């Protein structure tokens, strides 16, 4: 679970290790990026694009200083797949139809 939402005005203000915080890079009234550490504890900083001009892009919802992202996030390095909902990672689990898992 992530603890605190921090709003900054530039990419450079976000530390390499964001610890348990979620950073939103905002320019004027526009949110451009969301950054946080991978909840799989692989040590990777995740950078999620919110800008319409770039793909892929996600939608950000902030309620009571809690962040929700749409759609889910897949981390290429460690293979983590999750939804970020109200500052919590909700893990994606898939079933294997052949083995019944």
N, C-alpha and C positions, 0 to 999 in steps of 0.2 A: 504494500500500500504506500502510495506517495503521500508525503506530508503537506507540502506547501506549494502554492502556485506563485510564481514570480514573473512579473511582467517587466521586460527590458525593451530597449529601443533598437538594439543592434545585435547581430549574430555574434560579434566579438565580445559582448558582455556575458555570454553564456560560458561557464567554466567547462573544461574537458570532462570533469567528473561532477555531475549535477547532484550527486548523492541521492537523497530521497525527495528531491524537489522536482517540480515540473516547470519549465521555462517556456514562456510565450514571447516571441519576438513580435513586437507591434510597432507599426509605422503609422503615426496619426491615428486614424480610426480603424486601420486594417491590420488584422493578425496575419503574419506571414509564415511563421514556423512554430512548431511545438517541439521541445527537446527534453529528453529525460533518459535515464539509464535503463538498459534492458532489464525488465523484471525477472529474467531468467538468470541473473547474476553472472553473465558472461563478460561483463565489463565494457560492453559496447554502448556508446552514446547514440541514441536513436534521434534522428532528425526527420520530422514529419512536415511535409510541405502543405501549406494551407492556401497558397496562391492559385487563382484560377488560370493564370498564364502558364503554369507548369504542370506536368503530369509525372507520376500519379499525384493526386491531391486528396486530402481528407477534409472533413468538416469538423469544426470545433464547436463544442457547446460547453459553456461555463455556467454553473449554477452553484451558488453559495461557495464560491472559490474552489469548486471541484470540477475537474476536467473530464469530459467525455469526447472520444473521437469516433468518427464514422468514416470508412468501414474499419474492419479489423487491421491489425498491424502484423506483418510478417518480417522477422529479422533474418537477413540472409546469412550472417555468420553462424549463429547458433541454431537457427531453425525455429526459434520461438514463434508462436502464433497466438495472438490474444486480442481481445477487445479492451480498450481502456474506458472504463465506466466509473464515473464519480471517484477518480483517483485510484481505482483498483484495477489490476489486471485480471480479466476473466479469460481463462485459458480455453483455447479451442481444442477440442478433442474430436477425433474422427474415428468412425467405426470401420472395421474391415469386414465387408459383407461375406467374404469367403470363410474366414476363420471365426466369425461371430464375435469378435472382440468389441 
